[in-house]
Amino acid sequence: MGALAVAPEPEPAAAESAQPAPAAAAKKSWLSRLKQGLSRTGQSIGGLFVGVKVDESLFEELESALIMADAGVEATGQLITALRARVRKERIEDAAQVKAALRDILAEHLAPLEKPFPLGSVQPLVVMIAGVNGAGKTTSIGKLANTFQRQGASVLLAAGDTFRAAAREQLVEWGARNNVTVIAQDGGDPAAVAFDAVNAGRARQAGVVMIDTAGRLPTQLHLMEELKKIRRVVGKADLAAPHEVLLVLDGNTGQNAIAQIRAFDAAIGLTGLVVTKLDGTAKGGTLAAVAAGSQGVRPVPVYWIGVGEGLDDLQPFVAREFAAALVA
């Protein structure tokens, strides 16, 4: 059976609800939610600076807190070494100033992960999206479709998870909410769906083509091989595609995220990350480990982070904002 293009009818109510709040209020709300989402780490680190002397015991406690926040040994060592050097150089004796210095050093450490998404750099911009089941992959695609449309780009989605009807239906539902066409197929070859979607995107002059893929664990080698096949076949439809290869990560997975990044990067060459669910028990320090390039992981850019289920709860990653929430 050939790929079926599902073109939902416009839903004015959904379009109206997508209208953004005034910029300043929306930004304040977002920062508040990010800080709340990372409060577990923010409080455990920030609380160390209350009523203490700036001495060796403070550095030792900070080191333990960062490791407990999933920053990893390598990143923690880099951060503490830089903090010690700054405290000595600037002769800082006030704990509150040490806290501010740590926040600055963490922001500098995370800065290499901050990169704007190249929307509009090519048409259509073909984006392949991977991740394990439960990471929030399909939901993130729906939110990004809404975001791209707000920025003036037309969007086409490809339901590349042909094995699970529920995944296909979920993507079609997101398409209906955003009034976006979804290229879908009952069963069959995910690579064929991706191929058809790229061709359809070119024919319709779409701004962005996003290709969903079946959720899988890096240890499922036959499924990782299928991801490689999708990438190859997309390249046959457009020699430069996929232009972006994103991995969606559950922010609660901690150091396991490092293993996921390493495995998916080796298989399909990641260009960016989307980190979701930072509103739960997320510790947040994992991104420090990614920035440090620890455990054989490249510092893959983080395009977006998410703190909830709403359309506005997926926002661009800004290193300084993240550091402020992590060291509250």
N, C-alpha and C positions, 0 to 999 in steps of 0.2 A: 504493500500500500504506500502511495506517495505521501509526502508530508502534507498535513492539513493546516491551513492558515486559519486561525481562529480570530476573527475581528469582532470584538465586543461592541455593543452599542454605547454611545456616550452616556455617562452618568453625571449630570450636572451637580448633584449633591456632593459626590465624591470630589469633583473638581473644586467646588467652593470650599470644602473642608481642608483642601490642600493649601489654601492661601496662607502665606507666612504671617506670623505676628510681627508687630513693629520690631525692627532689627535690634534695638538696644534691649528691649524686654526679653526677646527671644534668646539673645546671647547670655543675659544674666541668668535666665531660667536654665539654659544648657549647662553653664558653669556650675550652678548650684547642684544640678543632678549628677554631674560628673564627680563633684566633690563628695556627694552623698554616696555614689556608687563605689568610690574608692575609700570610703570612710574607715573601713576596717584597717587598711594600711596607713591611711592618713593619721588616724588617732594613735596607732601603735608607734609610729615614728615621731609624729609631732609631740606626743606626750612625754617623750624622753627629754625634751628641752625645758620642762617646767621645774623651776626651783633647783637647778643643778649647777655644779661647777664645770668649767670647761677643762676637763682633765682626761687622762687615759681611759678611765672607766666609761666616760661618755662615748668615746670612739668605739670602744668594745661593744657597748650596747647598741650603738647605731649599726655596727657591722652585723650583729646578730639579727636585728630587726630587718635589715635589707635582705639578708639571706632568707629569712622567714617570709618575706614578701615576694619570693620567687625571682629575685634579681640575679641569683646565681653567684658562685664564688668569684668568677673572673670580673664581672661587672662591679660587684661589691668592692673588690680590691681596688679597682680603678677609681671608684667614687671616693672611698675612704682615703686613699693616697692623695687625691687631689684636694680633698677637704683639709687634711692635715697640713698640706703645703700652704693653702690659703690662710688658714688660721695662724700659722707661724709667720708668714710674710706680712700679714696685715695686723698681727698681734691682737687678734680678737679674743676678748676675755668674757664677753657677754653671750650667754647661751642662745638668746633670741637672734643674735647676729650670726651665730654658727648655723642656726636653722635656716636663715635667709641665704647664707653662703651655700649650704647643701642644696637648697632649692635651685639656685643659679647653676651650680655644677651639674645637677641632674638634668636641667633644661639644656645645657650645653652638650651633655652626653647623649641626650635623645634627639638633638637637632638633626643629625644625619638621616633620621627616619622620616622627617617632615618633608613632604614633596607634594606640590599641587598635581591633581589629576589632569592629564592632558586632553580634556574635552575640547573637541573642535580641531585637534591637530591633524586629523585625517578623516575622510568621510567615505564609507562608514567606519567608525572606530570599533573594531571587533574586540570584544572583551570576553575571555573565557574564565569561568568562575568555578573553583573547586573547593572541596572541604569535606570533613567527615559528617556523617549523619548527626543532626542535633546541634550543629554549630550556628544555625540561623542563616544558612546560605540562601534559600529561596526567599525568605523574608527580606534579607538584605538586598537582593536583586529588585524586589518590589519597591523598596525605599529609594534605591538608587535610580530606578526608572522615574520616580516622581521628582527626584532632585534634578536629574538631567533635563526633564521637561521644563521645570521652572527656569532652568538656565538657557532655554530656547532650543534644545536639541530634540529632534524626533527620535523615538526609541522603538526598537523591535526586539522581542524576546524569543529565545529558542529553548524549548523544553527538552533538553538533552538527557534528562533522567527518564528514559523510556521504560525502565523496568518497574517503577512504582507508579501506579495510577494516581495515588494520592499526591505524589510530588508534582505530577503533570497538572492535576486539577488545582493544586495550590497556586502554581505559577499562572494558570489561566485566570484564576480569581484575582490575582494581583494585576494581571493585564486588564481585566474588566474595571478594577478600581481606578486604574490610571488611564483608561481608554487607550491601551497599547495593544497592538497586534502580537499574538503569540503563535509561533510556528511549532506545531505539535504533531505527534504521531503515536498511534496505538502500537506499543511494542516496537520491534524492529531495531535498526542500527542507529545508535546515538550520533555517530559520526555523520551519517546521512542527513539527519535532522540539522546538524550544525552546518553542513555543506549547503543545504537548501536555504538556511537562514541567512548565510552570508550573501548568497546570490540574490535573495529577496531583498536584503538590506540595500544592496547596490542598485537593484532595479527601482526601488521605491525612494532612493536617495535619503535613506535614514541616516541620522547623525550617529547613532550608537546601535550596535547589535550585541546583546548580552546573551551568552550561551551558558545555561545551567547544565551541570553534570551530576551524575549519580553520586550521592555521598558514599564515601568509602574510607576504610582505614588504610594507612600506608603499608600495613603488612599484607593486605589483600593484593598480591602481586598481579594476578590476572586482571583485576580492575584498574590497577595503575597502568598496565599495558594498554587498556582501553582508553585511558586518558591521553596517553601518548598518541594513540591512533587518531583521536578526535583532533588533537593539535596538528598532526600531519595533514589530515583531510581538510581542515580549515585553511591550511596553507596552500592547498591546491585550488581552493575557490578564490583566494587572494594571496598572492605571493608574500605580502608583508604581514599577513595576519597569522595568529592573533596579535594585535598590537599591545594588548595588556593581558596578563595572566594573573588572576587574583586568587588568593587563598583566604577563605573566611575562617577565622579562629574564634572559638568560644573563650572569652576572657577568663573563665574559671578553670581552665585546664592546666594552668601553672606551667611547670617546666616541661610537661608533655607537649606543649606548643612548640618547643624547640625541635623535638623529634619530628613533628608534623611538617614544620617549615623545611627542615633538612630533606625529608623524603619527597615532598611534593616539588621542591625546587630541583632536586636531582632528576625527577621524572619529566617535568614540563617547563622548567625555567620560569620561576615566579618573577613578576615585576612589581607586585604590591600586595599588601595585606589589608584585610578588613577585620577589625577586632570587635566582637559583639559581646553582649551580656555583661557589661561592666557595672551593672546595677545589682548584682547579686553578691556572692561571696568572693568576687574577684579581688586578688591582691595587687595586681597591676605591675609588679616589678619585672614581669617577664620581658616587657619591652626594653628594659635596661639591659637584659641579657642579650636580646637580639641586636641592640645597638653596639654592644661590645664585641659582636661576632664570636661569641663563645660557643663551644662544643661544635665547631665546624659549620656554623650557620652564618650566611652572609647577612649584613644589615639591610634586609629587604625593606623598602619604604612602607610606611603605614599610611594609607590614603584616608581611611575613615575609622572612627571608633563609635560604638553604640552603647547607649545606657538604658534603653527601654524599647517598648513595642511601637510607640508612635512614629508617624512619618518623619517628624523632626528629631527623632532620637538617634539618628546616624549623622554624625558631623565630621568635617575634616579634622585630622589629627594635628594638633598644635603643641609642640614640645613644651613650651613654657606653661601653657594651661594644664597639661597633664602633670608636669612636675609640681605645680602649685597644689593640685588635688592630692598628689601622692605624699607630699610633705605638708600636711595641713596644719 
